[in-house]
Amino acid sequence: MMSISREFVQAKALMSYGANIPDMFRRAADFADKILRGTKPGDIPVEQPTKFELVINLKTAKGLGLTIPPTVLARADEVIE
């Protein structure tokens, strides 16, 4: 199973690739700060996530009989063994 959240991988999903949630919360705090300081919400540009993370669960891969290539493992932000 592929998901967008690391929490699913920690709960035995095979892998996830998605936006870094803590970074998104930090960006949301920046927006709230700007609004509280008087910036109109309509004047704040919409932003796309800039930090993404790849998390792989090797235990699940092994259980499914899959071998994850070393090049993919090297790119992962976290590998759960």
C-alpha positions, -999 to 999 in steps of 0.1 A, spaced: 0 0 0 13 35 -9 1 64 12 7 101 16 15 101 53 44 86 73 19 75 100 5 48 77 40 35 71 46 34 108 14 13 110 27 -12 84 20 4 50 47 -3 25 57 33 17 46 69 16 55 100 -4 39 133 4 43 167 18 61 171 51 32 178 75 52 196 102 66 219 76 30 226 64 19 235 100 49 259 103 39 276 70 3 278 83 16 295 115 33 321 92 0 328 74 -18 332 108 9 356 120 6 377 88 -32 379 92 -30 388 129 -6 416 120 -32 430 96 -25 415 62 -57 407 43 -60 370 36 -67 377 0 -33 395 -3 -14 364 8 -3 342 -22 -13 306 -22 17 283 -16 24 247 -27 43 224 -3 80 226 -9 92 198 14 83 162 6 94 130 23 97 94 12 93 68 40 97 30 34 88 1 56 113 -27 49 95 -51 72 63 -48 51 83 -51 19 99 -83 31 65 -97 42 52 -90 7 83 -106 -9 95 -73 -24 130 -61 -27 134 -23 -26 164 -12 -48 193 3 -29 190 35 -50 154 40 -38 164 33 -2 192 58 -5 167 85 -15 143 77 14 140 102 42 133 74 66 136 36 63 117 16 89 133 -18 95 
